[in-house]
């Protein structure tokens, strides 16, 4: 944890009259401490952070992660629990004289919260549920974070280009998706940032299609949505490609979606709301006659998580700030025909936005 982050979080605790906070959400845990291990699910945590308002922060983990904890989080006191984390917390609440402790209620199982509450009451400690306390600190990326995200975007594009050059009719959606994810691993990515989407022909009408054994066919649109994690930070990109020559309708829809994407990017700047940006892109698609074929929001934030705040959608009323990273991904989806989606990532800036992508494959049509 950098001194500025620690000071920022402790200031939040003081304002809320809290003695400490328990951090369980994995991305928040990594953001604050550098601790990289993943949870195997919300029911099996790799570790918790206990950050008191006064004194050194602590990382509580088990023997599986003891060595990596010391390497990843040198600014934290590492404590290994042998009889469960609740038992260790009981001792720490006493040692640190904690009487009001926040916990992340949006990432704590009810059963876990019940055990914590029972222990806390016996110790005279009040547990205070909080949400999005650390997430708000993650909204605007630092220069170092922006550099990592940019590198993730460029590696993602490189892998897409290698795959694109080898696409042939007859390859299955699953085959293409596996090639993409294998290349990610071989070329240094931590892992995919989500399950790769390859959706050919009619399957492209489903925005979150799962790859199938359907073969790619000449002349039909193929939606490829892919992202990777590099040094903890995510990328997310969608391209719609055609093997062979696209027909008039396909060309028309791809060009319309591209105009909508450009309109959304032109509207992006610090101080506008996500709703305003969404509206700018959505209006282009509506005027093109496909307004009812664009059902999802225009975009979402990207950072340590591939889907995080802020959102670009009709419901996004909060103002965007410089340093936020968002996707711009309009789409048109027609049942029985297929779909088109184009997705780039940008950094919100004062007076505009900065495009992180270099790939221009979608301009081929």
C-alpha positions as CSV (number, residue, x, y, z in Angstrom):
1,X,0.0,0.0,0.0
2,X,1.4,3.4,-0.9
3,X,1.5,6.0,1.9
4,X,-1.1,8.1,0.0
5,X,-3.6,5.2,-0.2
6,X,-3.1,4.4,3.4
7,X,-3.6,8.0,4.5
8,X,-6.7,8.2,2.2
9,X,-8.3,5.1,3.7
10,X,-7.5,6.0,7.3
11,X,-9.1,9.4,6.7
12,X,-12.3,7.7,5.6
13,X,-12.2,5.6,8.7
14,X,-11.8,8.7,10.9
15,X,-14.7,10.4,9.3
16,X,-16.9,7.4,9.9
17,X,-15.7,7.0,13.5
18,X,-14.3,3.5,12.7
19,X,-11.4,1.9,14.4
20,X,-10.5,-0.5,11.5
21,X,-11.8,-2.1,8.3
22,X,-11.7,-5.7,7.1
23,X,-11.0,-6.0,3.4
24,X,-12.2,-9.3,1.8
25,X,-12.9,-8.3,-1.9
26,X,-10.0,-9.7,-3.9
27,X,-9.4,-6.7,-6.2
28,X,-9.6,-4.3,-3.2
29,X,-7.2,-6.6,-1.3
30,X,-4.7,-6.5,-4.2
31,X,-5.1,-2.7,-4.7
32,X,-4.3,-1.9,-1.1
33,X,-1.6,-4.5,-0.4
34,X,-0.2,-6.0,-3.6
35,X,-1.3,-9.5,-2.4
36,X,-1.8,-11.5,-5.7
37,X,-3.4,-14.9,-4.8
38,X,-6.9,-15.5,-6.0
39,X,-9.8,-16.7,-4.0
40,X,-11.2,-20.1,-5.1
41,X,-14.7,-18.6,-4.5
42,X,-16.3,-16.2,-2.0
43,X,-16.5,-19.2,0.4
44,X,-12.7,-19.8,0.3
45,X,-10.7,-16.7,0.9
46,X,-7.0,-16.5,0.2
47,X,-6.7,-13.8,2.9
48,X,-8.2,-10.7,4.6
49,X,-6.7,-7.3,5.3
50,X,-7.3,-5.7,8.7
51,X,-6.4,-2.1,8.4
52,X,-6.6,-0.2,11.7
53,X,-7.1,3.6,11.9
54,X,-3.8,3.7,13.9
55,X,-0.8,1.5,13.3
56,X,0.5,-0.9,10.8
57,X,-2.0,-2.8,8.5
58,X,-2.2,-6.5,8.7
59,X,-2.6,-9.3,6.1
60,X,-4.3,-12.4,7.6
61,X,-3.8,-15.6,5.6
62,X,-3.2,-19.3,6.0
63,X,-0.1,-21.4,5.5
64,X,-0.8,-21.9,1.8
65,X,0.0,-18.3,1.1
66,X,2.5,-17.4,3.9
67,X,5.5,-17.1,1.6
68,X,3.8,-15.2,-1.2
69,X,2.2,-12.9,1.3
70,X,5.6,-11.8,2.6
71,X,6.8,-11.1,-0.9
72,X,3.7,-9.4,-2.2
73,X,2.9,-7.2,0.8
74,X,6.1,-6.1,2.6
75,X,4.4,-3.1,4.2
76,X,1.9,-5.4,6.0
77,X,2.3,-7.4,9.1
78,X,1.7,-11.0,8.0
79,X,-0.3,-13.1,10.4
80,X,-1.0,-16.8,9.6
81,X,-4.1,-18.3,11.2
82,X,-3.9,-21.9,12.4
83,X,-7.4,-22.3,13.8
84,X,-9.4,-20.1,11.4
85,X,-9.5,-16.4,10.7
86,X,-12.3,-15.7,13.1
87,X,-10.3,-17.0,16.0
88,X,-7.3,-14.8,14.9
89,X,-9.6,-11.7,14.6
90,X,-10.8,-12.2,18.1
91,X,-7.3,-11.9,19.4
92,X,-6.5,-8.9,17.2
93,X,-9.6,-7.0,18.2
94,X,-8.4,-7.2,21.8
95,X,-4.8,-6.5,21.0
96,X,-5.6,-3.4,18.8
97,X,-8.5,-2.2,21.1
98,X,-10.9,-2.2,18.1
99,X,-14.5,-1.3,19.1
100,X,-16.0,-0.4,15.7
101,X,-14.8,-2.3,12.7
102,X,-16.2,-2.0,9.1
103,X,-16.5,-5.0,6.8
104,X,-17.3,-5.2,3.1
105,X,-20.9,-6.4,3.2
106,X,-21.1,-6.7,-0.6
107,X,-18.4,-9.4,-0.5
108,X,-19.1,-11.3,2.7
109,X,-21.2,-14.4,2.8
110,X,-24.2,-14.2,5.2
111,X,-22.8,-17.3,7.0
112,X,-19.4,-15.7,7.4
113,X,-21.0,-12.4,8.6
114,X,-23.0,-14.3,11.2
115,X,-19.9,-15.9,12.6
116,X,-18.1,-12.6,12.7
117,X,-21.1,-10.9,14.4
118,X,-21.3,-13.6,17.0
119,X,-17.6,-13.3,17.9
120,X,-17.7,-9.5,17.7
121,X,-20.7,-9.2,20.1
122,X,-18.9,-11.4,22.6
123,X,-15.9,-9.0,22.4
124,X,-17.9,-5.9,22.7
125,X,-17.1,-4.9,19.0
126,X,-19.6,-3.4,16.6
127,X,-19.3,-4.6,13.0
128,X,-20.3,-1.9,10.5
129,X,-21.3,-2.9,7.0
130,X,-19.9,-0.8,4.2
131,X,-20.0,-0.9,0.4
132,X,-17.8,0.6,-2.3
133,X,-15.4,2.3,0.2
134,X,-12.3,1.1,-1.6
135,X,-13.9,0.8,-5.0
136,X,-14.3,4.6,-5.1
137,X,-10.5,4.9,-4.5
138,X,-10.0,2.7,-7.5
139,X,-12.1,4.8,-9.9
140,X,-9.4,7.1,-11.2
141,X,-6.3,5.3,-12.2
142,X,-2.7,6.4,-11.3
143,X,-0.1,6.9,-14.0
144,X,1.4,3.5,-13.2
145,X,-2.0,1.8,-13.4
146,X,-2.7,3.5,-16.8
147,X,0.6,2.2,-18.1
148,X,-0.2,-1.3,-17.1
149,X,-3.7,-1.1,-18.6
150,X,-2.2,0.2,-21.9
151,X,0.3,-2.7,-22.0
152,X,-2.6,-5.2,-21.5
153,X,-4.5,-3.6,-24.3
154,X,-1.6,-3.8,-26.7
155,X,-0.8,-7.4,-25.9
156,X,-4.5,-8.2,-26.4
157,X,-4.4,-6.6,-29.8
158,X,-1.2,-8.5,-30.8
159,X,-2.9,-11.8,-29.9
160,X,-6.0,-10.8,-31.8
161,X,-4.0,-10.0,-34.9
162,X,-2.2,-13.3,-34.8
163,X,-5.5,-15.1,-34.5
164,X,-7.2,-13.0,-37.2
165,X,-4.5,-13.8,-39.8
166,X,-5.1,-17.5,-39.3
167,X,-8.9,-17.5,-39.3
168,X,-10.3,-19.8,-42.0
169,X,-13.9,-21.1,-42.9
170,X,-14.5,-24.4,-41.2
171,X,-12.7,-23.5,-37.9
172,X,-15.1,-23.8,-35.0
173,X,-15.9,-21.1,-32.5
174,X,-14.4,-23.3,-29.7
175,X,-11.2,-23.8,-31.7
176,X,-10.7,-20.1,-32.2
177,X,-11.4,-19.3,-28.6
178,X,-8.8,-21.9,-27.5
179,X,-6.2,-20.5,-29.8
180,X,-6.8,-17.0,-28.4
181,X,-6.5,-18.2,-24.7
182,X,-3.5,-20.4,-25.4
183,X,-1.7,-17.4,-27.0
184,X,-2.5,-15.3,-24.1
185,X,-0.7,-17.7,-21.7
186,X,2.2,-18.3,-24.0
187,X,2.8,-14.5,-24.5
188,X,2.9,-13.6,-20.8
189,X,-0.6,-12.8,-19.8
190,X,-1.7,-13.8,-16.3
191,X,-4.9,-15.3,-17.7
192,X,-7.9,-14.2,-19.7
193,X,-9.9,-11.5,-18.0
194,X,-13.1,-13.3,-18.9
195,X,-14.3,-16.3,-21.0
196,X,-13.4,-15.5,-24.6
197,X,-16.5,-15.0,-26.8
198,X,-16.4,-16.2,-30.4
199,X,-19.9,-16.0,-32.0
200,X,-20.3,-16.7,-35.7
201,X,-23.4,-16.0,-37.8
202,X,-26.7,-16.3,-35.9
203,X,-24.8,-17.0,-32.6
204,X,-23.6,-13.4,-32.7
205,X,-27.1,-12.2,-31.8
206,X,-26.3,-13.2,-28.2
207,X,-24.1,-10.5,-26.7
208,X,-22.5,-13.0,-24.2
209,X,-22.5,-16.1,-26.4
210,X,-20.6,-19.1,-25.4
211,X,-18.4,-20.6,-28.1
212,X,-19.8,-23.8,-29.7
213,X,-18.7,-26.4,-32.2
214,X,-20.4,-24.4,-35.0
215,X,-17.9,-23.7,-37.9
216,X,-17.2,-20.3,-39.2
217,X,-18.6,-19.7,-42.7
218,X,-17.5,-17.3,-45.4
219,X,-19.4,-14.0,-45.7
220,X,-21.0,-14.0,-42.2
221,X,-20.1,-11.7,-39.3
222,X,-18.0,-13.3,-36.5
223,X,-18.0,-11.4,-33.1
224,X,-14.7,-11.9,-31.2
225,X,-14.8,-10.5,-27.6
226,X,-11.5,-11.1,-25.8
227,X,-9.5,-9.7,-22.9
228,X,-6.5,-10.6,-20.8
229,X,-4.9,-9.7,-17.5
230,X,-1.3,-8.5,-17.5
231,X,0.4,-7.8,-14.2
232,X,-3.0,-7.7,-12.5
233,X,-4.7,-5.2,-14.9
234,X,-7.3,-6.1,-17.5
235,X,-8.0,-5.4,-21.2
236,X,-11.3,-5.9,-23.0
237,X,-11.8,-5.6,-26.8
238,X,-14.4,-6.7,-29.3
239,X,-14.0,-7.0,-33.1
240,X,-16.5,-8.1,-35.7
241,X,-14.8,-9.7,-38.7
242,X,-16.0,-11.3,-41.9
243,X,-14.2,-14.2,-43.8
244,X,-14.4,-13.4,-47.4
245,X,-16.6,-10.6,-48.8
246,X,-19.4,-9.2,-46.5
247,X,-22.8,-8.5,-48.1
248,X,-24.4,-5.0,-48.2
249,X,-26.3,-5.5,-44.9
250,X,-23.3,-6.6,-43.0
251,X,-21.2,-3.7,-44.3
252,X,-24.0,-1.2,-43.5
253,X,-24.4,-2.5,-39.9
254,X,-20.7,-2.6,-39.1
255,X,-20.3,1.0,-40.4
256,X,-23.3,2.1,-38.4
257,X,-21.9,0.6,-35.2
258,X,-18.5,2.3,-35.9
259,X,-20.2,5.7,-36.3
260,X,-22.0,5.1,-33.0
261,X,-18.7,4.2,-31.3
262,X,-17.1,7.4,-32.7
263,X,-20.0,9.5,-31.4
264,X,-19.7,8.0,-28.0
265,X,-16.0,8.7,-27.9
266,X,-16.6,12.3,-29.1
267,X,-19.0,12.8,-26.1
268,X,-16.6,11.4,-23.5
269,X,-14.8,13.9,-21.2
270,X,-14.5,14.6,-17.6
271,X,-17.7,16.2,-16.2
272,X,-20.3,14.5,-18.4
273,X,-22.4,11.6,-17.1
274,X,-22.3,8.1,-18.4
275,X,-25.9,8.6,-19.5
276,X,-24.9,11.4,-21.8
277,X,-22.2,9.4,-23.4
278,X,-24.5,6.4,-23.9
279,X,-27.2,8.6,-25.4
280,X,-24.8,10.1,-28.0
281,X,-23.9,6.6,-29.3
282,X,-27.4,5.2,-29.0
283,X,-28.9,8.0,-31.0
284,X,-26.8,7.1,-34.0
285,X,-28.0,3.5,-33.9
286,X,-31.6,4.7,-33.4
287,X,-31.4,7.0,-36.4
288,X,-30.0,4.2,-38.5
289,X,-33.1,2.2,-37.8
290,X,-31.8,-0.3,-35.3
291,X,-32.6,1.3,-32.0
292,X,-34.4,-1.7,-30.6
293,X,-31.4,-4.0,-31.5
294,X,-29.0,-2.3,-29.0
295,X,-30.0,-3.5,-25.6
296,X,-27.0,-3.2,-23.3
297,X,-25.1,-0.2,-22.0
298,X,-22.4,1.5,-24.0
299,X,-19.6,0.6,-21.7
300,X,-18.1,-0.1,-18.3
301,X,-15.0,0.7,-16.3
302,X,-11.9,-1.5,-16.5
303,X,-9.0,-1.9,-14.1
304,X,-8.1,-4.6,-11.7
305,X,-11.5,-6.0,-12.6
306,X,-12.7,-6.3,-16.2
307,X,-16.1,-4.9,-15.2
308,X,-16.1,-2.2,-12.6
309,X,-17.4,1.4,-12.2
310,X,-18.1,3.7,-13.8
311,X,-20.8,2.6,-16.2
312,X,-21.9,4.1,-19.5
313,X,-25.6,3.4,-19.7
314,X,-29.1,5.0,-19.6
315,X,-28.9,4.6,-15.8
316,X,-25.5,6.1,-15.3
317,X,-26.1,9.5,-13.7
318,X,-22.7,10.1,-12.0
319,X,-20.2,12.4,-13.7
320,X,-17.1,11.0,-15.2
321,X,-13.7,12.0,-13.9
322,X,-10.3,12.3,-15.5
323,X,-8.3,9.1,-15.1
324,X,-11.2,6.7,-15.4
325,X,-10.8,3.9,-17.9
326,X,-13.9,2.8,-19.8
327,X,-14.9,0.7,-22.8
328,X,-17.0,2.1,-25.6
329,X,-18.8,-0.9,-27.2
330,X,-22.0,-0.3,-29.1
331,X,-23.7,-3.3,-30.8
332,X,-26.5,-4.4,-33.0
333,X,-28.0,-7.8,-32.5
334,X,-30.6,-9.4,-34.9
335,X,-32.1,-12.8,-34.1
336,X,-31.6,-15.3,-36.8
337,X,-28.9,-13.2,-38.6
338,X,-26.2,-12.4,-36.1
339,X,-24.6,-9.4,-34.4
340,X,-22.0,-6.7,-34.6
341,X,-20.1,-5.2,-31.7
342,X,-17.0,-3.0,-31.7
343,X,-15.2,-2.3,-28.4
344,X,-12.3,0.0,-27.6
345,X,-10.9,1.2,-24.3
346,X,-10.3,4.9,-23.5
347,X,-9.0,7.1,-20.7
348,X,-11.3,9.9,-19.7
349,X,-9.5,13.3,-19.7
350,X,-10.4,16.9,-19.3
351,X,-11.9,18.0,-22.6
352,X,-12.0,14.6,-24.2
353,X,-10.7,11.0,-24.0
354,X,-7.5,9.2,-25.1
355,X,-7.9,6.0,-27.1
356,X,-5.7,3.1,-25.8
357,X,-6.3,0.8,-28.8
358,X,-4.1,0.8,-31.9
359,X,-5.8,-2.0,-33.8
360,X,-7.9,-0.9,-36.8
361,X,-9.2,-4.3,-38.1
362,X,-12.8,-3.0,-38.0
363,X,-11.9,-0.4,-40.6
364,X,-11.3,-3.0,-43.2
365,X,-15.0,-3.2,-44.0
